[in-house]
Amino acid sequence: MLFDNTKIGFDLKSDFELKRALFLFKVISNSTITKIGTSLLKLYSSIWFLFFKQYDIFSAIFLEQIYRQFCAGLDHKTSMKTVNKLFSKNVYSYLHYSVEGGKNDASFDIHCQSVINSIEFASTKKNLPFTVFKPTAIGRITEYEKSDVNQSIYNRFDRICKIAFEKNIKILIDAEESWVQDSIDNLVEMMMKKYNKENTIVFNTVQMYRHDRLDYLKTLLESAKKNNFKIGVKLVRGAYIEKENKRAKSLKYESPICVSKQATDANFDKGVDYILSNLNVFSLFCGTHNEESLYKIIDSIKYKRLEKKSNKIWLAQLYGMSDHITFNLANENFNVIKYLPWGPIHQVLPYLIRRAEENTSVKGQTSRELSLIRNEISRRKKVKKTGLHLKKKKARKSGPHL
Ligand SMILES: Cc1cc2nc3c(=O)[nH]c(=O)nc-3n(C[C@H](O)[C@H](O)[C@H](O)COP(=O)(O)OP(=O)(O)OC[C@H]3O[C@@H](n4cnc5c(N)ncnc54)[C@H](O)[C@@H]3O)c2cc1C
């Protein structure tokens, strides 16, 4: 099977990096250790600056190893080393400044400017075709809960999408909780109407763990046909399942989440199929680590005779995860892209904590990752042993050189 080729999957990883990944995924796969570890990290992230000015032993030894597994670098310049390394294997990247800012207008403006800087930076590189932002990083969550957001949020969306349009960099807008998503959907549709006339620049994120999202895709297609614009969709399963179900239960409304994992999987695959069947209007950016869904996409691309390397289909994974998927797809010449968070080590801690928590809840994925890393470590051992054996044999054959 395509994704079982660990030589291609882990080719960029040194032996040390492989062992580090093995250790980290082992830790993450233990839910008790992860729970204790993430609680300690949360405590540490809120107090470290009281004790340490820049760097402490804990960060240097332990945090840095987690950071290197899941983050690209401290700034644009250092992150580019990672980006270029990935591109040497035909893998594109998109960078995200994963620092969570304050919750006032000044900090929203600063974040908006940092997204604009990222777009400008990306436009000078050939391997950064996308940029991303999270709506609640540029506006108050309470504003998004209303049906109409305020003018400042609209202006920030518009500033970002306009510059993305001018620089021809595609912009992904992350999906958040369902109770803020309606106003985000409305805003993104307005941006698509404005900036997706000729090319697909603006991408909304659609979470298929929501049972209403296939209907949403259908409504969006009708609107696009009527108003003559293109649709960009980042299709994901969705990251806020526990929050969603908990809120629905406590406020006594029907949960927007599919009743089971199987139902989410079926909904996700239907979403992919719907988009791939309407590629004259849609572009697909598929964010998933699910091998079955990806095999279906590969089959579908073949069956529908779609162009693998067209600008309309992108397959994405998070940096530090599912390399066996990313690099094997890239080796088969699909458009593959990694999400690369960057930023100062202590400031990206909340992102790292979320990664650990999410990985623990996705048990199958982590154990698959672990077994593949183990396979690659033993494959390398065997290769080294055979190499050594052949060398000795050759030396024996050629005899003593007197
Ligand atoms: C490039 C990229 C970008 C992303 N951007 C976003 C984003 O903007 N917003 C966002 O919300 N998420 C985002 N995610 C995360 C994504 O939504 C998933 O949480 C994550 O990728 C795991 O799902 P999976 O498709 O990889 O596969 P899997 O591991 O097969 O699926 C796990 C997912 O299935 C769903 N699920 C699990 N159990 C159940 C259950 N009992 N009932 C119903 N559904 C269940 C959940 O959505 C869970 O996350 C992104 C992921 C990637 C790779």
The ligand as an ORCA input file, in Angstrom:
! r2SCAN-3c Opt
* xyz 0 1
  C      -4.100     21.064      7.347
  C      -5.163     20.999      8.414
  C      -5.909     22.133      8.731
  C      -6.897     22.074      9.729
  N      -7.682     23.178      9.991
  C      -8.719     23.082     10.862
  C      -9.630     24.160     11.070
  O      -9.489     25.249     10.494
  N     -10.664     23.983     11.930
  C     -10.864     22.788     12.580
  O     -11.866     22.661     13.306
  N     -10.012     21.765     12.428
  C      -8.949     21.873     11.597
  N      -8.098     20.807     11.425
  C      -8.196     19.609     12.315
  C      -9.198     18.617     11.744
  O     -10.485     19.162     11.820
  C      -9.202     17.268     12.503
  O      -9.485     17.503     13.858
  C      -7.926     16.477     12.418
  O      -7.308     16.615     11.183
  C      -8.206     14.978     12.658
  O      -9.069     14.453     11.661
  P      -8.576     13.580     10.410
  O      -9.413     13.883      9.216
  O      -7.139     13.795     10.256
  O      -8.856     12.057     10.682
  P      -9.390     11.087     11.783
  O      -8.324     10.892     12.787
  O      -9.880      9.901     11.067
  O     -10.629     11.767     12.455
  C     -10.671     12.332     13.725
  C     -11.832     13.302     13.696
  O     -13.069     12.594     13.524
  C     -14.112     13.269     14.219
  N     -14.651     12.363     15.258
  C     -13.928     11.645     16.164
  N     -14.759     10.948     16.984
  C     -16.020     11.253     16.598
  C     -17.326     10.863     17.087
  N     -17.464     10.036     18.114
  N     -18.417     11.367     16.462
  C     -18.282     12.205     15.414
  N     -17.097     12.603     14.905
  C     -15.970     12.145     15.492
  C     -13.477     14.508     14.839
  O     -13.658     15.545     13.930
  C     -12.010     14.106     14.973
  O     -11.142     15.228     14.989
  C      -7.117     20.851     10.438
  C      -6.358     19.725     10.107
  C      -5.398     19.766      9.112
  C      -4.618     18.526      8.778
*
